Amino acid sequence: MVSIYVMSFISVLIRVGNKLRSVDLQIPFFKCLLNYDAFIYQMLSTIQSLF
């Protein structure tokens, strides 16, 4: 039950990150989002292994 909420929340974060990234990749903040994505996917696999 909890994992469903977490997964939907993370997918929203990823979608927002993708929209921001399509705006402008030259700004350092958006480059950080690329690393942020890798972090999110690592969190996803960790969460899935817990549940």
VOLOPA-607917 format. One record per atom (N, C-alpha, C): residue number from 0; residue in three letters; x, y, z. Coordinates in nm, 2 decimals. Example, Ala and Ser with C-alpha at 12.3 -4.5 7.8 and 13.67 -1.06 7.14 Angstrom:
% VOLOPA-607917
tidren = 0 zami = ALA X = 1.32 Y = -0.57 Z = 0.78 .
tidren = 0 zami = ALA X = 1.23 Y = -0.45 Z = 0.78 .
tidren = 0 zami = ALA X = 1.32 Y = -0.33 Z = 0.78 .
tidren = 1 zami = SER X = 1.28 Y = -0.22 Z = 0.71 .
tidren = 1 zami = SER X = 1.37 Y = -0.11 Z = 0.71 .
tidren = 1 zami = SER X = 1.29 Y = 0.00 Z = 0.79 .
% end
This chain:
% VOLOPA-607917
tidren = 0 zami = MET X = 0.08 Y = -0.12 Z = 0.00 .
tidren = 0 zami = MET X = 0.00 Y = 0.00 Z = 0.00 .
tidren = 0 zami = MET X = 0.09 Y = 0.13 Z = 0.00 .
tidren = 1 zami = VAL X = 0.18 Y = 0.13 Z = 0.09 .
tidren = 1 zami = VAL X = 0.27 Y = 0.24 Z = 0.10 .
tidren = 1 zami = VAL X = 0.36 Y = 0.26 Z = -0.03 .
tidren = 2 zami = SER X = 0.40 Y = 0.14 Z = -0.08 .
tidren = 2 zami = SER X = 0.49 Y = 0.15 Z = -0.20 .
tidren = 2 zami = SER X = 0.42 Y = 0.21 Z = -0.32 .
tidren = 3 zami = ILE X = 0.29 Y = 0.19 Z = -0.33 .
tidren = 3 zami = ILE X = 0.21 Y = 0.25 Z = -0.44 .
tidren = 3 zami = ILE X = 0.22 Y = 0.40 Z = -0.43 .
tidren = 4 zami = TYR X = 0.20 Y = 0.46 Z = -0.31 .
tidren = 4 zami = TYR X = 0.21 Y = 0.60 Z = -0.30 .
tidren = 4 zami = TYR X = 0.35 Y = 0.66 Z = -0.33 .
tidren = 5 zami = VAL X = 0.45 Y = 0.58 Z = -0.28 .
tidren = 5 zami = VAL X = 0.59 Y = 0.62 Z = -0.30 .
tidren = 5 zami = VAL X = 0.62 Y = 0.62 Z = -0.45 .
tidren = 6 zami = MET X = 0.58 Y = 0.51 Z = -0.52 .
tidren = 6 zami = MET X = 0.61 Y = 0.50 Z = -0.66 .
tidren = 6 zami = MET X = 0.54 Y = 0.61 Z = -0.74 .
tidren = 7 zami = SER X = 0.42 Y = 0.64 Z = -0.71 .
tidren = 7 zami = SER X = 0.35 Y = 0.75 Z = -0.79 .
tidren = 7 zami = SER X = 0.41 Y = 0.88 Z = -0.76 .
tidren = 8 zami = PHE X = 0.46 Y = 0.91 Z = -0.64 .
tidren = 8 zami = PHE X = 0.52 Y = 1.03 Z = -0.60 .
tidren = 8 zami = PHE X = 0.66 Y = 1.04 Z = -0.68 .
tidren = 9 zami = ILE X = 0.73 Y = 0.93 Z = -0.69 .
tidren = 9 zami = ILE X = 0.86 Y = 0.93 Z = -0.76 .
tidren = 9 zami = ILE X = 0.84 Y = 0.95 Z = -0.91 .
tidren = 10 zami = SER X = 0.73 Y = 0.89 Z = -0.96 .
tidren = 10 zami = SER X = 0.71 Y = 0.91 Z = -1.10 .
tidren = 10 zami = SER X = 0.67 Y = 1.05 Z = -1.14 .
tidren = 11 zami = VAL X = 0.60 Y = 1.12 Z = -1.05 .
tidren = 11 zami = VAL X = 0.57 Y = 1.26 Z = -1.07 .
tidren = 11 zami = VAL X = 0.70 Y = 1.34 Z = -1.07 .
tidren = 12 zami = LEU X = 0.79 Y = 1.31 Z = -0.97 .
tidren = 12 zami = LEU X = 0.92 Y = 1.38 Z = -0.96 .
tidren = 12 zami = LEU X = 0.99 Y = 1.37 Z = -1.09 .
tidren = 13 zami = ILE X = 0.99 Y = 1.24 Z = -1.15 .
tidren = 13 zami = ILE X = 1.07 Y = 1.22 Z = -1.27 .
tidren = 13 zami = ILE X = 1.01 Y = 1.29 Z = -1.39 .
tidren = 14 zami = ARG X = 0.87 Y = 1.30 Z = -1.39 .
tidren = 14 zami = ARG X = 0.80 Y = 1.37 Z = -1.50 .
tidren = 14 zami = ARG X = 0.84 Y = 1.52 Z = -1.49 .
tidren = 15 zami = VAL X = 0.83 Y = 1.58 Z = -1.37 .
tidren = 15 zami = VAL X = 0.87 Y = 1.72 Z = -1.36 .
tidren = 15 zami = VAL X = 1.01 Y = 1.74 Z = -1.40 .
tidren = 16 zami = GLY X = 1.10 Y = 1.65 Z = -1.36 .
tidren = 16 zami = GLY X = 1.24 Y = 1.66 Z = -1.40 .
tidren = 16 zami = GLY X = 1.26 Y = 1.66 Z = -1.55 .
tidren = 17 zami = ASN X = 1.18 Y = 1.57 Z = -1.62 .
tidren = 17 zami = ASN X = 1.19 Y = 1.57 Z = -1.76 .
tidren = 17 zami = ASN X = 1.15 Y = 1.69 Z = -1.83 .
tidren = 18 zami = LYS X = 1.04 Y = 1.75 Z = -1.78 .
tidren = 18 zami = LYS X = 0.98 Y = 1.88 Z = -1.83 .
tidren = 18 zami = LYS X = 1.09 Y = 1.99 Z = -1.81 .
tidren = 19 zami = LEU X = 1.14 Y = 2.00 Z = -1.69 .
tidren = 19 zami = LEU X = 1.24 Y = 2.10 Z = -1.67 .
tidren = 19 zami = LEU X = 1.36 Y = 2.09 Z = -1.75 .
tidren = 20 zami = ARG X = 1.40 Y = 1.96 Z = -1.78 .
tidren = 20 zami = ARG X = 1.52 Y = 1.93 Z = -1.85 .
tidren = 20 zami = ARG X = 1.50 Y = 1.97 Z = -2.00 .
tidren = 21 zami = SER X = 1.38 Y = 1.96 Z = -2.05 .
tidren = 21 zami = SER X = 1.36 Y = 1.99 Z = -2.19 .
tidren = 21 zami = SER X = 1.36 Y = 2.14 Z = -2.21 .
tidren = 22 zami = VAL X = 1.35 Y = 2.22 Z = -2.10 .
tidren = 22 zami = VAL X = 1.35 Y = 2.37 Z = -2.11 .
tidren = 22 zami = VAL X = 1.49 Y = 2.41 Z = -2.15 .
tidren = 23 zami = ASP X = 1.59 Y = 2.38 Z = -2.06 .
tidren = 23 zami = ASP X = 1.72 Y = 2.43 Z = -2.09 .
tidren = 23 zami = ASP X = 1.82 Y = 2.34 Z = -2.01 .
tidren = 24 zami = LEU X = 1.92 Y = 2.28 Z = -2.09 .
tidren = 24 zami = LEU X = 2.02 Y = 2.20 Z = -2.02 .
tidren = 24 zami = LEU X = 2.14 Y = 2.27 Z = -1.98 .
tidren = 25 zami = GLN X = 2.15 Y = 2.40 Z = -2.03 .
tidren = 25 zami = GLN X = 2.27 Y = 2.48 Z = -2.00 .
tidren = 25 zami = GLN X = 2.28 Y = 2.53 Z = -1.86 .
tidren = 26 zami = ILE X = 2.17 Y = 2.54 Z = -1.79 .
tidren = 26 zami = ILE X = 2.17 Y = 2.59 Z = -1.65 .
tidren = 26 zami = ILE X = 2.21 Y = 2.47 Z = -1.56 .
tidren = 27 zami = PRO X = 2.31 Y = 2.50 Z = -1.47 .
tidren = 27 zami = PRO X = 2.36 Y = 2.40 Z = -1.38 .
tidren = 27 zami = PRO X = 2.26 Y = 2.32 Z = -1.30 .
tidren = 28 zami = PHE X = 2.15 Y = 2.40 Z = -1.26 .
tidren = 28 zami = PHE X = 2.04 Y = 2.33 Z = -1.19 .
tidren = 28 zami = PHE X = 1.98 Y = 2.22 Z = -1.26 .
tidren = 29 zami = PHE X = 1.97 Y = 2.23 Z = -1.39 .
tidren = 29 zami = PHE X = 1.90 Y = 2.13 Z = -1.47 .
tidren = 29 zami = PHE X = 2.00 Y = 2.01 Z = -1.50 .
tidren = 30 zami = LYS X = 2.13 Y = 2.04 Z = -1.50 .
tidren = 30 zami = LYS X = 2.23 Y = 1.94 Z = -1.51 .
tidren = 30 zami = LYS X = 2.23 Y = 1.85 Z = -1.38 .
tidren = 31 zami = CYS X = 2.20 Y = 1.92 Z = -1.27 .
tidren = 31 zami = CYS X = 2.19 Y = 1.84 Z = -1.14 .
tidren = 31 zami = CYS X = 2.07 Y = 1.75 Z = -1.15 .
tidren = 32 zami = LEU X = 1.97 Y = 1.78 Z = -1.22 .
tidren = 32 zami = LEU X = 1.85 Y = 1.69 Z = -1.23 .
tidren = 32 zami = LEU X = 1.89 Y = 1.56 Z = -1.30 .
tidren = 33 zami = LEU X = 1.99 Y = 1.56 Z = -1.39 .
tidren = 33 zami = LEU X = 2.03 Y = 1.44 Z = -1.45 .
tidren = 33 zami = LEU X = 2.08 Y = 1.34 Z = -1.35 .
tidren = 34 zami = ASN X = 2.17 Y = 1.39 Z = -1.25 .
tidren = 34 zami = ASN X = 2.22 Y = 1.31 Z = -1.15 .
tidren = 34 zami = ASN X = 2.11 Y = 1.27 Z = -1.05 .
tidren = 35 zami = TYR X = 2.01 Y = 1.37 Z = -1.03 .
tidren = 35 zami = TYR X = 1.90 Y = 1.34 Z = -0.95 .
tidren = 35 zami = TYR X = 1.82 Y = 1.22 Z = -0.99 .
tidren = 36 zami = ASP X = 1.80 Y = 1.21 Z = -1.13 .
tidren = 36 zami = ASP X = 1.73 Y = 1.10 Z = -1.18 .
tidren = 36 zami = ASP X = 1.80 Y = 0.97 Z = -1.15 .
tidren = 37 zami = ALA X = 1.93 Y = 0.96 Z = -1.16 .
tidren = 37 zami = ALA X = 2.00 Y = 0.84 Z = -1.12 .
tidren = 37 zami = ALA X = 1.98 Y = 0.80 Z = -0.98 .
tidren = 38 zami = PHE X = 1.97 Y = 0.91 Z = -0.89 .
tidren = 38 zami = PHE X = 1.95 Y = 0.89 Z = -0.75 .
tidren = 38 zami = PHE X = 1.81 Y = 0.83 Z = -0.73 .
tidren = 39 zami = ILE X = 1.71 Y = 0.89 Z = -0.80 .
tidren = 39 zami = ILE X = 1.57 Y = 0.84 Z = -0.79 .
tidren = 39 zami = ILE X = 1.56 Y = 0.69 Z = -0.83 .
tidren = 40 zami = TYR X = 1.62 Y = 0.66 Z = -0.94 .
tidren = 40 zami = TYR X = 1.61 Y = 0.52 Z = -0.99 .
tidren = 40 zami = TYR X = 1.68 Y = 0.42 Z = -0.89 .
tidren = 41 zami = GLN X = 1.78 Y = 0.47 Z = -0.82 .
tidren = 41 zami = GLN X = 1.85 Y = 0.39 Z = -0.72 .
tidren = 41 zami = GLN X = 1.75 Y = 0.37 Z = -0.60 .
tidren = 42 zami = MET X = 1.68 Y = 0.48 Z = -0.56 .
tidren = 42 zami = MET X = 1.59 Y = 0.48 Z = -0.45 .
tidren = 42 zami = MET X = 1.47 Y = 0.38 Z = -0.49 .
tidren = 43 zami = LEU X = 1.43 Y = 0.39 Z = -0.62 .
tidren = 43 zami = LEU X = 1.32 Y = 0.30 Z = -0.66 .
tidren = 43 zami = LEU X = 1.35 Y = 0.15 Z = -0.64 .
tidren = 44 zami = SER X = 1.47 Y = 0.11 Z = -0.68 .
tidren = 44 zami = SER X = 1.51 Y = -0.03 Z = -0.67 .
tidren = 44 zami = SER X = 1.52 Y = -0.07 Z = -0.52 .
tidren = 45 zami = THR X = 1.57 Y = 0.03 Z = -0.44 .
tidren = 45 zami = THR X = 1.58 Y = 0.00 Z = -0.30 .
tidren = 45 zami = THR X = 1.45 Y = -0.02 Z = -0.24 .
tidren = 46 zami = ILE X = 1.35 Y = 0.07 Z = -0.27 .
tidren = 46 zami = ILE X = 1.22 Y = 0.06 Z = -0.21 .
tidren = 46 zami = ILE X = 1.15 Y = -0.07 Z = -0.26 .
tidren = 47 zami = GLN X = 1.17 Y = -0.10 Z = -0.39 .
tidren = 47 zami = GLN X = 1.10 Y = -0.22 Z = -0.44 .
tidren = 47 zami = GLN X = 1.16 Y = -0.35 Z = -0.37 .
tidren = 48 zami = SER X = 1.29 Y = -0.35 Z = -0.33 .
tidren = 48 zami = SER X = 1.34 Y = -0.46 Z = -0.26 .
tidren = 48 zami = SER X = 1.29 Y = -0.47 Z = -0.12 .
tidren = 49 zami = LEU X = 1.25 Y = -0.36 Z = -0.06 .
tidren = 49 zami = LEU X = 1.20 Y = -0.36 Z = 0.07 .
tidren = 49 zami = LEU X = 1.06 Y = -0.42 Z = 0.08 .
tidren = 50 zami = PHE X = 0.98 Y = -0.39 Z = -0.02 .
tidren = 50 zami = PHE X = 0.84 Y = -0.43 Z = -0.02 .
tidren = 50 zami = PHE X = 0.81 Y = -0.56 Z = -0.09 .
% end
